[in-house]
Amino acid sequence: TYDGDLNLIVCEHATSALTREYPDGRRDVLASHFEGKELNSPNDVCVRSDGSIYFTDPWYGRMAEFGVEREPQLGWQGVFRVSPDGADGAGGREPQLVVGRDDFYMPNGLCFSPDETLLYINDTRRYCIRVYDVRAEGSLTNGRLFADGIGSDAGEGVPDGMKCDERGNIWITAPEGLWIYNPQAELIGKLAVPELTANLTWGGDDWRTLFITASRSLYSIRTKVGPHSEAYMRVAA
């Protein structure tokens, strides 16, 4: 994703690092270790309007088929926050663990509600979405189950990328395409895609073109609803 200054925020599987890339080619390491151990492999990321960055850290990048095969140093898979001034340009500062170490088996996609009072995080292996209240200073509290059964017997595909639209609906890649939940956790629709889906984002001149990354292809579709407004979208406009 982008930060509010249109720098690229990158989850790097092979290096186990979260980095910021600048238009002039510079690269800062935002996070690479926790309690003296390498992160697993940052996977998905979102930026709060105050500039703080939240990312998931599952094991995928340490598996041969997704990254560089190597043993994990952490014995669990968490979700972290980097403060707005969290980069030092060298090795990153210690990120803040914002969920319980056992809250997730394989944390993956994550997104804020439009008012940023909620953070949704999905778990690929448990086929569910959890939601947390976001405190003013950025910590998370009151974690609870939002939706489950997103996979397993529903067809090929698992929970992966996730975004929130301007109405507070949650769009998540799932079996056979995308599933859409309203803020009350009711499944209100599905969008069929002919390949396994991995992630999604809105773009285009009016932010009404939904782009979907899949196994071998990039798909797009016009939507009547757009994303909730993130800092980089306001800058780009």
BELSULHU-V559310 format. One record per helix or strand of 3 or more residues. SS is the DSSP state (~ for helix, > for strand). FROM is the first residue (numbers start at 1). TO is the last residue. If there is no record, write none. Layout:
BEGIN
ss=SS from=FROM to=TO
ss=SS from=FROM to=TO
END
This chain:
BEGIN
ss=> from=8 to=12
ss=> from=17 to=21
ss=> from=27 to=31
ss=> from=45 to=47
ss=> from=53 to=57
ss=~ from=60 to=62
ss=> from=78 to=82
ss=> from=107 to=112
ss=> from=118 to=123
ss=> from=128 to=134
ss=> from=140 to=147
ss=~ from=152 to=154
ss=> from=162 to=165
ss=> from=170 to=174
ss=> from=177 to=181
ss=> from=187 to=192
ss=> from=197 to=203
ss=> from=209 to=214
ss=> from=218 to=222
ss=~ from=231 to=236
END
